Amino acid sequence: MRLSATSSMSSLGPVADAVALLAYAAAPVFGLMAGLSGLGASGMSICSSAAAILPIHDMALMYLLMGLFHLSPWLRLLSAFSQRQDAELSQPEGE
């Protein structure tokens, strides 16, 4: 029996599957927003004390943290992929 990438999706229909896929959109979007806010608008820092400590301003830091908090669906997907690869490698040749 093979694990598919969609095994975690529900059988409630395409709308539920689309909603489940939205979890994968958050981390890349926040990473992109962190990059964009880190490259431009350096004078938009609201928290002046953080600017002296960190090389990035507060909005880029916020987007980076939000991206880290939303990495769990990607980590679960990578873990399932890794387990599937390990299972395929451990099977004997004839099976």
Secondary structure, 3 states (H helix, E strand, C coil): CCCCCCCCCCCCCHHHHHHHHHHHCHHHHHHHHHHHHHHCCHHHCCCHHHHHHCCCCHHHHHHHHHHHHCCHHHHHHHHHHHHHHHHHHHCCCCC
